[in-house]
Amino acid sequence: MNTAVDRIVNVFQTLTPAGVETLDTIYAPDARFKDPFNDVRGPAEIARIFRHMYVNLENPRFIITERIEQDAQCFLSWEFHFAFRRFRPGQPQCILGGSHLMLDDDGRITLHRDYWDAAEELYEKLPLIGSLMRWLKKRSNS
């Protein structure tokens, strides 16, 4: 399993717009991807999400910071670095999160579940919504 996880980590850390078209090499045909905004099945739908990422963000890249492996699953902690194209273009952003991956006997991903706090990690970075989110957070903590 270690070799499969090494391959998966390498794909995510070196992912490019062209590389999105090769995601079917690490995802099983019936793979499920779920994050705070998406819940899709199959490599084609998963690739669509990553293509959308490249359209809307500048220089998106993943850095895997930790990994835990057990049997046919692993958990990857990551940093996602990018800049918004429309809001604050060029200003570096970073989201911290983790991915739970379940693998089949061939080492391909059957379940990819991303965990990250959309409210804290994304919404607070947006202009108008961010001000509202920070105000709400401050009010709920007082």
Secondary structure, 3 states (H helix, E strand, C coil): CHHHHHHHHHHHHCCCCHHHHHHHHCEEEEEEEECCCCEEECHHHHHHHHHHHHHHEEEEEEEEEEEEEECCEEEEEEEEEEEECCCCCCCCEEEEEEEEEEECCCCCEEEEEEECCHHHHCHHHCHHHHHHHHHHHHHHCC
